[in-house]
C-alpha cells in the first residue's frame, strides 16, 4: 500500500501553495532538566514537526504557535518542516529527520502495521474531513444511491479511500456495486466536468474549491453512525517519547495553543499565515480562498460540544484498528493501545 501521499490536504487550494518563507526558522531555548535531563548549558533537544504538504492555510495552527512564541516553552529547538508533494507521510519520521508529523491516525495505523513504531499523541481534527461530494442537482441523496454510479478517487490509498470504504458500507454497498475511477488527484475537475457522478474529497478543501469555482455541490456524510476512523493527529515514535517525554508533552500543549488561537480568531490566523504562505500578501483571491478554507476547517477542530481537545477516544481507536483489518487495509492486526496515548496532554 502506498503511503507516498498525504491525506491532510487532498488538493492544494489554487494560489495557496507558496514558498516555505519563515517555516524553517527554529525557536530555541536551553533545555530544562525536566525535558532534557541535563544542565541548561546542554544542547537543546531537537523537535522537528513535519507538515505533510506545501505551505497551506490548514497548517495555520502551527504557524500561529510558532509566530506567537508558544514553541519557545517546549525546552526544544522546534522547526516546522513542510513535505514535498511526493514525499512519504512517515519517511522522514522513520528516518530520523523529523521527530513529529501531522498526519491521519488511520494512515499511521497502516504504517504501524508495516512495522513502523509510531504513536499518536494528540488528535487535532475532531471530525473526519473526508466526505462524498456530488453536484447539487444530482439524484444521489444518500450512500445507497451510489449503486451503479461512478465515483472519483485519487487512488486506492489514503483517507479518501478509507472514507469511501465507510461510505459504501453505510449504504450496504461493496466496490462491485459502483464504478471506481482513479482520477489521479483531478477529482475536482472530474466532477466539475461531469466525468464522474461523485467524488471522495475533503470538506475543507475539495468542496471549498468547487464552491469558489461557482459549482453548487452537496456533501454526503460517510455514515450516520459511529465513524471508525480517526483523522489528523500529532504522531511521533516510541523512541522519541521514551527519550523526551516532557518535550513531547510541551509540544502537544504548544500545538493545541495554536489550534485554540485559530478557532478564536481565524482572521488573525490568516494574517499570521501571510509570513508562511507568500501568495496571501500579494493575491486577493488567495486570501479569499484561504479564509474560506479556514472557515471550513474550524468545525473539524472542535468536538460536538464546541470544545478543542487533543484526547483520543480509545474505543474509536480500537474500532478503527478492527475496521482497517476487516477491510483489508492492513495486512496484520494492530494493537490500538500501543498506537495511541493521551498521557502527553495537559
C-alpha positions as CSV (number, residue, x, y, z in Angstrom):
1,X,0.0,0.0,0.0
2,X,1.3,3.4,-0.9
3,X,2.0,5.9,1.8
4,X,3.5,8.3,-0.7
5,X,0.8,11.0,-0.5
6,X,-0.7,12.8,2.5
7,X,-4.3,12.8,3.4
8,X,-4.3,16.2,5.0
9,X,-4.9,18.4,2.1
10,X,-6.4,16.4,-0.7
11,X,-5.6,19.0,-3.4
12,X,-3.8,22.3,-3.0
13,X,-6.3,25.2,-3.0
14,X,-5.4,27.3,-6.0
15,X,-3.0,30.0,-5.1
16,X,-2.4,28.9,-1.5
17,X,0.8,26.9,-2.1
18,X,3.6,29.4,-1.6
19,X,7.2,29.2,-0.6
20,X,8.3,28.0,2.8
21,X,9.0,31.5,3.9
22,X,9.6,31.6,7.7
23,X,8.8,27.9,8.3
24,X,12.4,27.0,8.5
25,X,13.1,29.3,11.4
26,X,13.7,27.5,14.7
27,X,12.6,28.6,18.1
28,X,15.4,27.8,20.5
29,X,15.8,27.9,24.3
30,X,18.0,26.0,26.7
31,X,16.7,22.6,27.7
32,X,15.4,22.4,31.3
33,X,16.5,19.4,33.3
34,X,12.9,18.1,33.3
35,X,12.9,17.9,29.5
36,X,16.4,17.0,28.5
37,X,17.8,15.5,31.7
38,X,20.9,17.8,31.7
39,X,22.0,21.3,32.7
40,X,20.9,24.5,31.0
41,X,24.2,24.6,29.1
42,X,23.4,21.3,27.3
43,X,22.4,21.4,23.6
44,X,18.6,21.8,23.3
45,X,16.6,18.8,22.2
46,X,15.5,18.8,18.6
47,X,11.8,18.8,17.8
48,X,11.2,18.9,14.1
49,X,7.5,18.9,13.2
50,X,6.6,17.6,9.8
51,X,3.7,19.3,7.9
52,X,2.7,16.8,5.2
53,X,2.3,19.2,2.3
54,X,3.5,22.5,1.0
55,X,2.6,25.7,3.0
56,X,-1.2,25.9,3.3
57,X,-3.7,27.7,5.5
58,X,-4.8,24.4,7.0
59,X,-1.4,24.4,8.8
60,X,-2.2,27.8,10.4
61,X,-2.3,26.4,13.9
62,X,1.3,25.6,13.7
63,X,2.3,28.9,12.1
64,X,0.4,30.7,14.9
65,X,2.1,28.6,17.6
66,X,5.5,29.4,16.1
67,X,4.8,33.1,15.5
68,X,3.4,33.7,19.0
69,X,6.3,32.0,20.7
70,X,4.5,29.0,22.0
71,X,7.2,26.6,20.9
72,X,9.7,28.5,22.9
73,X,8.1,27.0,26.0
74,X,8.9,23.4,24.9
75,X,12.5,23.1,26.0
76,X,13.5,22.2,22.5
77,X,14.6,23.6,19.1
78,X,11.3,23.5,17.3
79,X,11.3,23.6,13.5
80,X,8.4,23.3,11.1
81,X,9.3,21.3,8.1
82,X,7.0,21.1,5.0
83,X,7.0,17.9,2.9
84,X,7.3,17.8,-0.8
85,X,4.3,16.8,-2.9
86,X,5.6,13.3,-3.5
87,X,7.2,12.7,-0.1
88,X,6.0,9.8,2.0
89,X,4.0,10.7,5.1
90,X,6.3,8.9,7.6
91,X,9.5,8.6,5.6
92,X,11.3,11.5,7.4
93,X,9.9,10.5,10.8
94,X,11.0,6.9,10.4
95,X,14.4,8.0,9.0
96,X,15.1,10.3,12.0
97,X,15.0,13.7,10.2
98,X,11.6,14.5,11.8
99,X,10.5,14.0,15.4
100,X,6.8,14.6,14.9
101,X,4.5,14.6,12.0
102,X,0.9,15.9,11.4
103,X,-1.0,13.1,9.6
104,X,-4.0,10.9,9.8
105,X,-4.1,8.4,12.7
106,X,-5.7,5.9,10.3
107,X,-2.7,6.2,8.0
108,X,-0.4,5.9,11.0
109,X,-2.1,2.6,11.9
110,X,-1.5,1.4,8.4
111,X,2.2,2.3,8.7
112,X,2.5,0.7,12.1
113,X,1.1,-2.5,10.6
114,X,4.0,-2.3,8.2
115,X,6.5,-2.3,11.1
116,X,7.0,1.4,12.0
117,X,6.9,2.1,15.7
118,X,4.6,5.1,15.6
119,X,2.4,6.6,18.3
120,X,-0.3,9.2,18.0
121,X,-0.3,11.6,21.0
122,X,-2.8,14.3,20.2
123,X,-5.9,14.5,18.0
124,X,-6.3,17.7,16.0
125,X,-9.3,17.0,13.8
126,X,-12.3,16.0,15.9
127,X,-14.4,15.3,12.8
128,X,-13.2,13.3,9.9
129,X,-12.7,15.6,6.9
130,X,-13.5,13.2,4.1
131,X,-17.0,13.3,2.5
132,X,-18.7,12.2,-0.7
133,X,-19.3,15.2,-2.9
134,X,-22.0,15.4,-5.7
135,X,-23.4,18.3,-7.7
136,X,-26.4,20.0,-6.2
137,X,-28.7,18.7,-8.9
138,X,-27.5,15.1,-8.6
139,X,-30.2,12.5,-7.9
140,X,-27.7,11.0,-5.4
141,X,-29.1,11.8,-2.0
142,X,-27.5,9.0,0.2
143,X,-24.8,6.4,0.2
144,X,-27.3,3.8,-1.1
145,X,-28.0,6.0,-4.2
146,X,-24.4,5.4,-5.3
147,X,-25.2,2.0,-6.6
148,X,-24.3,1.8,-10.3
149,X,-22.7,5.2,-10.2
150,X,-19.1,6.4,-10.9
151,X,-17.0,7.7,-8.0
152,X,-13.7,9.5,-8.5
153,X,-10.9,8.9,-6.0
154,X,-7.2,9.9,-6.1
155,X,-6.3,6.2,-5.8
156,X,-6.8,3.2,-3.6
157,X,-4.9,4.6,-0.6
158,X,-5.1,7.3,2.0
159,X,-8.0,8.9,3.7
160,X,-10.2,9.4,0.6
161,X,-10.0,5.7,0.1
162,X,-10.7,4.9,3.7
163,X,-13.6,7.2,3.6
164,X,-15.1,5.6,0.5
165,X,-14.9,2.2,2.3
166,X,-17.0,3.6,5.1
167,X,-19.4,5.3,2.8
168,X,-20.1,2.2,0.8
169,X,-20.5,0.1,3.9
170,X,-23.0,2.6,5.3
171,X,-25.1,2.3,2.1
172,X,-25.0,-1.5,2.1
173,X,-22.7,-1.5,-0.9
174,X,-19.4,-3.0,-2.0
175,X,-16.8,-1.9,-4.5
176,X,-18.5,-4.2,-7.0
177,X,-21.7,-2.1,-6.8
178,X,-20.1,1.1,-8.1
179,X,-17.6,2.2,-10.7
180,X,-14.4,3.5,-9.1
181,X,-12.5,5.9,-11.2
182,X,-8.9,6.7,-10.4
183,X,-8.7,10.4,-11.0
184,X,-5.0,10.9,-10.0
185,X,-5.8,14.0,-7.9
186,X,-8.0,15.5,-10.6
187,X,-11.3,14.6,-8.8
188,X,-12.4,18.2,-8.6
189,X,-12.1,18.7,-12.3
190,X,-13.7,15.3,-13.0
191,X,-16.8,16.3,-11.0
192,X,-16.9,19.8,-12.5
193,X,-16.8,18.3,-16.0
194,X,-19.3,15.6,-15.3
195,X,-16.7,12.9,-15.9
196,X,-17.9,11.1,-12.7
197,X,-21.2,11.1,-10.7
198,X,-19.5,11.7,-7.3
199,X,-16.1,12.1,-5.8
200,X,-14.4,11.5,-2.5
201,X,-12.9,14.7,-1.2
202,X,-12.2,16.9,1.8
203,X,-15.0,19.1,3.2
204,X,-12.4,21.8,3.9
205,X,-10.7,21.6,0.5
206,X,-12.3,20.0,-2.5
207,X,-15.8,21.2,-1.6
208,X,-14.4,24.7,-1.0
209,X,-12.6,24.7,-4.3
210,X,-15.7,23.7,-6.2
211,X,-17.8,26.4,-4.4
212,X,-15.2,29.1,-5.2
213,X,-15.4,27.9,-8.8
214,X,-19.1,28.5,-8.8
215,X,-20.1,24.8,-8.8
216,X,-23.0,24.1,-6.5
217,X,-22.4,20.9,-4.6
218,X,-23.7,18.8,-1.7
219,X,-21.7,16.6,0.6
220,X,-22.6,13.0,1.7
221,X,-21.6,12.1,5.2
222,X,-19.7,8.9,5.5
223,X,-22.1,7.3,7.9
224,X,-24.9,8.2,10.3
225,X,-23.4,6.0,13.0
226,X,-20.1,5.9,14.8
227,X,-17.2,6.6,12.4
228,X,-14.4,4.1,12.7
229,X,-11.7,6.5,11.5
230,X,-9.5,9.0,13.4
231,X,-8.2,11.8,11.4
232,X,-5.4,14.4,11.6
233,X,-3.2,13.9,14.7
234,X,0.3,14.6,16.1
235,X,2.4,11.5,15.6
236,X,5.8,10.6,16.9
237,X,7.9,7.5,17.7
238,X,8.0,5.5,20.8
239,X,11.8,6.0,20.8
240,X,11.3,9.8,21.0
241,X,8.7,9.5,23.7
242,X,11.0,7.4,25.8
243,X,13.8,9.8,25.4
244,X,12.0,13.2,25.7
245,X,8.6,12.7,27.4
246,X,8.5,16.3,28.8
247,X,9.3,17.8,25.4
248,X,6.6,15.7,23.8
249,X,4.1,17.0,26.3
250,X,5.2,20.6,25.8
251,X,5.0,20.3,22.0
252,X,1.4,19.0,22.3
253,X,0.5,21.9,24.6
254,X,2.0,24.4,22.2
255,X,0.3,23.0,19.2
256,X,-3.0,22.9,20.9
257,X,-2.4,26.6,21.9
258,X,-2.1,27.3,18.2
259,X,-5.4,25.4,17.4
260,X,-7.2,27.3,20.1
261,X,-5.9,30.6,18.8
262,X,-7.0,29.9,15.2
263,X,-10.5,28.8,16.4
264,X,-10.9,32.0,18.4
265,X,-9.6,34.4,15.8
266,X,-9.4,33.0,12.2
267,X,-8.9,36.4,10.6
268,X,-5.7,36.9,12.7
269,X,-4.6,33.3,11.8
270,X,-4.9,34.2,8.1
271,X,-2.8,37.4,8.7
272,X,-0.1,35.4,10.6
273,X,-0.1,32.9,7.8
274,X,1.0,35.6,5.3
275,X,4.5,35.1,6.6
276,X,4.4,31.4,5.7
277,X,2.3,31.5,2.5
278,X,3.7,34.3,0.4
279,X,0.8,34.5,-2.1
280,X,-1.5,35.6,0.7
281,X,0.3,39.0,0.8
282,X,0.1,39.7,-2.9
283,X,-3.1,38.0,-4.2
284,X,-6.6,38.9,-3.0
285,X,-8.1,35.7,-4.5
286,X,-5.6,33.6,-2.4
287,X,-6.6,35.4,0.7
288,X,-10.3,34.8,0.0
289,X,-9.7,31.1,-0.7
290,X,-7.6,30.8,2.5
291,X,-10.3,32.4,4.6
292,X,-13.0,30.1,3.1
293,X,-10.8,27.1,3.6
294,X,-10.1,28.0,7.2
295,X,-13.8,28.6,7.8
296,X,-14.4,25.1,6.7
297,X,-11.6,23.7,8.7
298,X,-12.5,25.2,12.1
299,X,-15.6,23.0,12.6
300,X,-13.3,20.0,12.2
301,X,-11.1,21.2,15.1
302,X,-14.0,21.2,17.6
303,X,-15.8,18.3,19.2
304,X,-19.6,18.0,19.4
305,X,-19.7,20.4,22.4
306,X,-17.6,23.0,20.5
307,X,-14.5,22.4,22.6
308,X,-11.0,22.0,21.4
309,X,-9.4,18.9,23.0
310,X,-6.5,16.6,22.0
311,X,-7.8,13.5,23.7
312,X,-8.4,10.3,21.8
313,X,-11.4,8.0,22.3
314,X,-9.8,4.6,23.0
315,X,-13.0,2.8,21.8
316,X,-12.9,4.7,18.5
317,X,-9.3,3.9,18.0
318,X,-10.0,0.2,18.7
319,X,-12.9,0.3,16.2
320,X,-10.5,1.8,13.6
321,X,-8.0,-0.9,14.0
322,X,-10.7,-3.5,13.6
323,X,-12.2,-1.7,10.5
324,X,-8.8,-1.4,8.8
325,X,-8.2,-5.1,9.3
326,X,-11.7,-6.2,8.2
327,X,-11.4,-4.1,5.1
328,X,-8.1,-5.5,4.1
329,X,-6.4,-2.1,4.5
330,X,-3.7,-3.6,6.8
331,X,-2.1,-7.0,6.4
332,X,-1.8,-7.6,10.2
333,X,-3.9,-6.5,13.1
334,X,-2.6,-3.5,15.1
335,X,-2.8,-3.3,18.9
336,X,-4.6,0.0,19.3
337,X,-3.5,0.6,22.9
338,X,0.1,0.8,21.8
339,X,-0.6,3.1,18.8
340,X,-2.1,6.0,20.8
341,X,-1.6,7.7,24.1
342,X,-3.4,10.5,26.0
343,X,-0.5,10.7,28.5
344,X,1.2,13.6,26.8
345,X,-1.7,16.0,27.0
346,X,-2.1,18.7,29.7
